[in-house]
Each structure stands twice: as structure tokens, then as C-alpha cells.
């Protein structure tokens, strides 16, 4: 599974939409020029509504978006 993000608007998706799809489908969509690969952590933040907050001592803590 790979995560991809729409980099151009089309009939189905708006720019910035992030989805997780099978490898072959991701490779095919990215080759069209309308999609780009993104990290899984970015996909997680968008789908779960969480943001990473760095605290003192470089500890990572998840906080809910408001």
C-alpha cells in the first residue's frame, strides 16, 4: 500500500486530497501527473485528525485537531 496526494484538480478529486491505495494503482496514478507520493504519517494525520506536537526534550506527542 502506498499513500498518494492529488496535485491537480480533476473531475473526481480536489487538489490536496490524500488516499491510500495498492502499489500498482498508485504507480499508475502517479504516472498520469495528477498525483504525487506522500508519507504514511501525512496520510495518518489527515485521516485521523491528529497533529504532531514537539515538546521540550524532543518528545513527540499527538494532539487532536480543533
BELJOCOR-V97017 format. One record per backbone hydrogen bond with DSSP energy under -0.5 kcal/mol. NH is the residue of the N-H (numbers start at 1). CO is the residue of the C=O. Records with the same first field share a line. If there is no record, write none. Layout:
NH = CO + CO
This chain:
2 = 21
3 = 38
4 = 19
5 = 36
6 = 17
7 = 34
8 = 34
10 = 13
16 = 6
17 = 14
19 = 4
21 = 2
26 = 22
27 = 23
28 = 24
29 = 25
30 = 26
31 = 27
32 = 28 + 29
33 = 29 + 30
34 = 29
35 = 29
36 = 5
38 = 3
43 = 39
44 = 40
45 = 41
46 = 42
47 = 43
48 = 44
49 = 45
50 = 45
51 = 63
53 = 61
55 = 53 + 59
58 = 55
61 = 53
63 = 51
65 = 49
